[in-house]
Amino acid sequence: MIVKIRFDPVLKRETTSIKIDPSLWKEAKKDAIDRDIDLSQLVEIALKTWLENEDPKRIKNELKEKT
C-alpha cells in the first residue's frame, strides 16, 4: 500500500522532546538523510500515516496486552 502524505512547510510547528530508543532514532536519522528530508518531516509523516491508517481500538488493545 502506498500512502502519500504532504508535508506543509507553512504549518506552525512546536518544538518538543520525547524519549526514544537511541538505535531507532539513529536509524530514523539515516532514513531521513536518504530521503533528503528533515528528521522532523520524517517523524511528522510517520505520525500522520500511523494516525490515518491504524485502527485505534486494535492499537489500544495491543498496548493494554503489553503492560
C-alpha positions in Angstrom: 0.0 0.0 0.0 1.4 3.4 -1.0 0.4 6.3 1.2 1.1 9.9 0.1 1.3 12.4 2.9 2.1 16.0 2.1 4.4 18.0 4.4 3.1 21.5 4.8 6.0 23.9 5.3 3.7 26.8 6.2 2.0 25.0 9.1 3.1 26.2 12.6 5.2 23.7 14.4 6.1 23.2 18.0 9.4 22.1 19.5 9.0 19.1 21.7 11.0 16.3 23.3 10.5 12.6 23.5 12.3 9.6 25.0 13.1 7.0 22.3 15.4 4.1 21.7 18.7 5.6 20.6 19.2 2.9 17.9 15.7 3.6 16.5 16.5 7.4 16.4 19.8 6.8 14.6 18.0 4.6 12.0 15.4 7.3 11.5 18.0 10.0 11.0 19.8 7.8 8.4 16.4 7.2 6.6 15.6 11.0 6.6 19.0 11.7 5.1 18.5 9.0 2.4 15.1 10.6 1.6 16.6 14.1 1.6 14.1 15.3 4.2 14.5 16.7 7.8 14.1 14.3 10.6 11.1 16.4 11.8 9.5 15.8 8.4 10.0 12.1 8.7 8.5 11.9 12.2 5.5 14.1 11.1 4.9 11.9 8.1 5.2 8.7 10.1 2.7 10.0 12.7 0.2 11.2 10.1 0.5 7.8 8.3 0.0 6.0 11.6 -3.0 8.0 12.7 -4.7 7.8 9.3 -4.2 4.0 8.8 -4.3 2.3 12.1 -7.4 1.1 13.9 -7.3 2.9 17.2 -9.3 0.2 19.1 -6.9 -2.5 17.9 -3.8 -0.4 18.9 -5.3 0.3 22.3 -5.9 -3.4 22.9 -2.4 -4.3 21.8 -0.9 -1.7 24.1 -3.0 -3.0 27.1 -1.7 -6.5 26.4 1.9 -5.3 26.6 1.5 -3.7 30.0 
